């Protein structure tokens, strides 16, 4: 079905330059002009839909349709209340007062104790969740008062952005927590949509929850939103572009050169969050990258001024920080001075001194073992990312690495299971520096969420010092912690560009990670 559609759409696109050939644009419109049906493409099948255990990009996007968190994080803006009406926080305690009209999709009113129950589920039953240590601080104590409609979080370890961290966990309704396995294929949330049907690897259809009220922006009625959102798995962005032109899709998220094919006089473009591409290092001592000298050599062998344009189709800019563009938290972060500078001669010297000697074929070895590194990346990320990865491979081979590319459309499963990889080139990001601390610390996978196997005690000390300070006042201290990540070569930021949402007749708002927010559809 997809193949036939793509072929027809391709002919249409060549003839009409995406100016409105064939197909419809989602059927009838709502009273505001937003289409009744939004047909959107996701790049990979999310698999199990449990919002607590599925932290893949497309999995998170789908979960935002049916599940809400305490807070909403619009791109470039301060947090707003989602389930929460108001909140107050210090570095060790945050209290949220819930809105009075929060109702689950099955009609059950959400109570404060239900919010607590979701956190308890993560801590006790879903300890392998990638949100443990990120949105659920280690050792956090949670109390709920149903009569006051409040939930309070206390932690003995200070958190600079405690409210923002716990405020992002998707909240599951009682029916879902009663049978967690059911969450893999059904939805149990308080969001504006609920899953109607799912065909694994093909299509996921969500229908509007007309009893939804809690998270609607001022002046917006539930009937102003699309009645149906259909998410179709289309792994190739070029095919997505063709399907937009034919009318088979009316909302797409594109990056790189595929953006150049859009007729912007017909299609409205909206920034979908920055796409920060970084190089992450597997620091497991059993891997070659488990030693600092090898990581330094890799960082110095890479020319970011060449890889950056390649990986963003010439549309991006070199990153100065692991904090993404558009972030409203610690937005002035700049670790440029601490990043490794390109120096091929020194990279070779580092490897020589570490005992990795070049053979007749140029590949280095030590104690009979070749200097092999496996470069993992998301195979659905597009041709520009693939080109950037290939350039990294070429640069590493030039200094003696046996660099092997291992693309995967399930790359997050590889890293979270402790799989076979040395380098990861990915758009993994975080909205606060404290979230990075959660990612780069704690127990290693598969028992914990520390998939880089980072054990840098200096970083931990600096991050602890930063976490003891509240809000934006903590940003200079977080800057020192981030600088240490660069010195330890835990991560090397490469380049970032902007993903763009394209649609005809309507727009949609986004969060800092580039997911669209389902309550923000507006006629354009």
N, C-alpha and C positions, 0 to 999 in steps of 0.2 A: 504494500500500500504506500509506504513512504517513498519507495523507489520510483513508482509511477508518478506520484505527486511531484517529486523532485525533478523528474525529467520534463514534465509539462511546465513547471514553474521556471525551469532554466530557459526554455524557449521564450516564455513570456518576458522574463527579465531582460534578455538580450534585445528583444524587440522594443520594449517599452521603458527600459531603464527604471523599472520599479515605480512607474508613474500611475499605476492603478489598473493593471491588466487582470481580467478574469476574476472569478471567485467573488465572494462577499466579504464584508468586513465585520463579521460577527453577528449578523442578523439585526433585529430591532434594537432601538436604543432605549435607555431609561429616560425618565423625565428630564434629566440633566444633559442628555446627549451622549452619555457613556454607553457603550454597547451592552446589550443584555448578556452576551456571551463573549468572554475574552479567551482567545486561543493563544496560549503561551507555550514556548518551547523550553524544555530543560535538556541539558547536554548529556546527562547520564541517568540511568535508572537508579532511584534512591534506595531500592531494596526495602528493607523493613522500615516502617514509617514511625516507629517509636521515637518521639521527639527528644527523649532523654538520652538515648543511646545512638542516635544517628546525627552526627555532627558534620556530615558531608554538605557541600555547598547547596546542592539541589534538595537534599533532605531538609536542611534548615529552611530553605525558601518555601517548601510545601508546608512545613510545620507552622510558619507564620500565618497561613490561611486559617488554620483551625485552632491554633493555640495562642494564648497571650501570656505575657510575663507581667510582673508588677509594674515595670516601666517600659515606655517606648523610647527608642533612641533614634530620632530622625537625623539624617545626615546634616552635619554642620550646625546643629541646634542643641540646645540644652535638653536633657531628658524631660519627658512629659509622663503624666500618669496614664497607665493602661488599666490594669486591674486596681492599682492604687489611686486613691483620691489625693492623699498628701503623705509626706514622709519627712523624717528628720534623722540625721545621722552624725555620728562622730567616727573616729577611726576604729572604735571597738564595739559600737552598738548602732543599729539602725532599726527604726520602728516605722512600719507602713500602716496607714489606715485605709481599708478597702472601700471602694465605691459600693453603694447600696444596691445597684442594679446589675451586678455581675451574675449572669445565668449561663449554666452549661448548655450545650447543644441539645441535651435530653430534657431540658426544662428544670433541672435541679439548680437551686440557688447555691452559689459558691460561698463557702464560709472561710473564715480565717484559718480554722483547723485543717481545711482542705489544702490550703496553700502550704501549711506546715507539712502535711502528709506527702506532698510532692518532694520536698527536700528530704524528708525521712526516707522516701523510696530511693532517692539517689544515694544517700549515705549507706543504707542498710542492704538494699537489694540490687542496686545498679552501680556498685562501686567501681566498675570498669568504665562508667560513663566518662566521656571526654570532658564533661563539665565539672567533674570532681576536681577541686583545687583551683578552678577558674571562677565559675558562678556559685560554687558551693565551697567556701573556705574550709580548709582542714580544721577540724575541731570546733566548728561553729555550733552554738547552742540556739535552739529555736523554740519560742513559746508563742502560743496563739490564744487570743481572748475573743471568743465568738460574740460575747455580749457587747464588747467595745469595737468589734470588727477590726482588730489589730493583730499584726504579726511582728514579732521582735526577734532580731538576730544579734547575738553576742559572740564575740570572739576574743580570746586572750591574745591573739597575734594581731597587732594593728593592721588595718587595711586603709590605704589612702582613699579609695573609692568604694567603700563597703556597700553603700546603697546602690551604686551603679552596677556592681558585680552581682550581688544577689538579685537585683532587680531585672536581670536578663534571662533567668532560667524559665523555660516554658512550664506553665502550670497545667497539671493534668487533673481532670475532674474525678470524683470518687469512683464512677463506674469503670474508668480505665485502670485505676490503681487496684481495684478489686480483682482484676484479671489482666496483669501487665502484658501477657502474651498477645492479648487481643489488640493491643496498641500497634502491633506490627502491620496490621491490615485494616484497622478502623481508627476513627478519630474520636477523642473524648475531651474536647476542649471548650473554652468559652469564647472562641474567636468568631469572626463574622461568617465563616464558612465551615462546612462539614463535608467529609468525603462521601460521595455518592457511589462511586464505582472505581475499580482499579484493575488495570490489565498490565501486569509486570512487564517492564521493558517496552511498553507502548504508550499507555495513556492513563492519566489520573484525573477524574472529574470531581470537582467540588461544587456544591450548591450553597446558595446564600442562606444563612440562618436569620430569618426575618424577625426573630425575637431578640436579636443582638442589639445592645444599646451602649454598653460600657465604654468602648474605646472610640466612639464616633467623634470626629472633630466638630467643633461648634459650627452649626449651620448645615450639617450633613445628616441626612436621613438614611436608614438602612436601604431603602428602596432606590437611593441614588447610586448605589454600588451595583456592579454587574450581578446578574442573577446566577450565572454559571461561570466558573473558571476551569478551563480544560488545559491541563499541562501534558503536552505530548513530548515523548523522548525523541529528540532530533540531535544526534551527536555532532553533526557537521554544521558549523556556522554559515558556510556558504549555502548549504541547503536551507537553513533557516531564512537567510536573506531572500532566496528564491520564493520560499513559501509565504513570506510577507507580501511580496509583489503579486502573487497569485490569489491572495486572500485566504489561504489555508491557515495562516497565522495573522493575528492583528496586534501582537505584542512580541517583540524579540529583544534580546540583550546581546549586543555585539561588541567585539573588541577588534583592534588592529585594522587591517586593510579591508575587512568586510564592511566597515563603516563607510568607506569611500564609494560603495556601490548603492548607497541609499539616496534617493531623490528627496532632499530635505525641503523642497517646496511642497511636497505631498505628505511627508511623514515628519511628525514632531519628534525631536531628539531631546532626551533628558539624561543628565549625568546619572549613572548608576553606581557611583562609588568608584574609588580608585582601584586599580588592579595592581597591587604591589607585588612584584616578582622578586623573591629572595632565594638565596642558596642556603640551605640548612645542612648541618654536618652531623652525622651519626658518630657520637663520641664513645660508643661502646669500646672498651679497651681491646676487645677481640678483633676490631676492625682496623684497617690502616689509618683511618681518620680518627682513631682513638688517641693519637698522639698529636700534641700541639704543633710540632715541626711540620708534619704532613699537612695539617690544616692550613698553616701559614703558607706553605709552598703552593697549595691549591689557590688560596686567595691572591697570592702575588702573581700566579700564572695567568689569572683571568684579567682581561682588559675590559672593565665595565663600560668604558667609552665606546666599545664596539659591540659588546653583548647587549647593552641597554637598548640601542636603536634596533638591533636585530629582533629582540624578544618582544618589542612593542610596535613593530612595523614602522619605526621612525616617528611614532606618535607620542612617545613618553619622555620622561626626564629621569636622570639618575637620582636615586633615593639618597637622602641625607640621614634617614632614620628608619627604624622599623615601624614607627607610627605613620599610618597612611595619610595621604592628602585628604583633606576634608574632615579630619578628626577635630572635634571640639575640645578634646582633652590633651593637654601638653602638646599643643599644635606647633610650638616653636622648637621642638626637639631637633637636634642636629649633631650627629656623631661622625661627621665626615672626617674630622681630624684623627679619629681613632681607627678608621677603617684601613685595612691593608692597601698599600699602593702597588700598582702593577710594576713588577720587577722580575723579569724572567731569569736574569742572571742570578739574583739572590734566591729565587725559588729553587733553581738547580743546586745551589750551594747548600741550602737547607737540607735537601734530600741526600746530598753527598754526605754531609756531616751526620745525618741520621742513619747512615749505613745502607741506603738504597743506591746501589750501583747500576749504571746503565750497561745493558748488554749490547751485542752487535746489532740487534734490531732496534736499539734505542729504548726498549722497555726496561725499566729498572726492576731489580729483584734484591731480596735480602733473605739470607738463610734458606735459599732454595725456593722462596715464594715470590711470585711476580707482584708488582705494585698495582694490583687491580682494584679499581673503584667502580661501583655501579651507580649510575646517575638515574635516579627515578624522577619521573614527572607525569603529569596528568595527560594521557593520550588524547583527551577530548578538548584540550585547551586551545587548539588551533594551530595553523601552520607557522605563525610568527614565533610562538613559544617553542615549537619543534626546531625551528631554525636557530633560535638562541641556544637551545640545549646542544645542538650539533656544533655550534661555534665553541661552546665551553669544552666539549669533548676534544675538539681540534687543539685548543690551547693547552689542555692537560696532556695530550699526547706529545706535544712539542717539548715538554719538560720531562718526559719519561714515564708517564702513567699509562697503564693499560685501561683506558677509560671506556666503559661499556654502557650504552644507553639502554634503559629498561622502562619503556613507556607502559602505563597501566591506567585503565579507566576506573580502577578501584584502589588508587594509590594510598588513600587514607587508611584502607584496611591493612595495607602492607605496613605502614609505619606504626599504627596503633596495636598491631599484633606482634611487634618486634621482628618484622620480616627482614628480607635480604636486601639491604640498600646501604650506601655509604654517603651519597649526596642526594639531596632532594631540591629540585627547583620548583617552587610552588607559589601560589598567591595566598597562602595561609596568612591571616592577619588577625589583629586584635584591636579593640576599641579603647583600651587603657593600658598603660605600662604595667599595671598590676596584673592584668590578664596575661601578659607575656611572662611575668614571674610564675604564674600558675602553670604555664606551658613548659617553662624551662626548669622546673623544680619538682620535688616530690618523688615518689616511688617510680621506678622505670616500668615501661610496658613489659608484659601485658598486665601486670598487677596494679600499675598506676598509669598516670597520664604523661609522664616524662619520656616522650618518644625520641628525644635527641640524646638521652642518657647523659645529660649535662650534670656534672658533679663539681662545678666551679664554686668553691667556698667563698672566694672573694666576691663573686656576683651575689651569692646568697646573703652575705653580710651587708653589702651595699643596698640590696633590695629591701632587706629588713629595716634598714635605717630610713629608706624612702617611705616604706609603708607606715612608719610611725608618725608621719606627717599627713595632714588632711588636705584633700582637694588639690587645687592648682598650686598651693604653697609647696607641695611635695615634688613638683616637676623638676627643679634643679637637682634634687637628690636622685630622682629617677634617671636623669640624664647621665649621672655618674655610673649608675648601674648598667645603663645601656652601653655606655662607652666600654665597660668591662666585657660585655658580650662580644664586642668587636675585637678587643684585645685577645680574648680567649678563642676567637674565631668560632664561636658557637653558631653564628649566622652572618651572612654577608648580604646586605640589601643590594639589589641590582638596579632595577628601574621600575617605574610605575607609569601607567597610562590610565585613561578613564574609559571604563565600560560605558556604553550608551544604550538606553532603552529607546526603541523606535515604535511609534504607534501612529494611527491616523484618527484624528478627531477627539483624542483624549490624551491625558498624561497621567503619570503615577509618581508618587514620592518614594524615597528610598531611605534605608538606614545606612550607617557608615560603612558597612561591609558590602553594600551594593544590592541587597535584597529589596524587592519592592514591598511597600507596606500596603496591605489590601484595603485599608480604609481611606486611602488617599487618591482614588480614581477621580479625575475631574475632566470635564469637557474642555477641549482646547480650540 
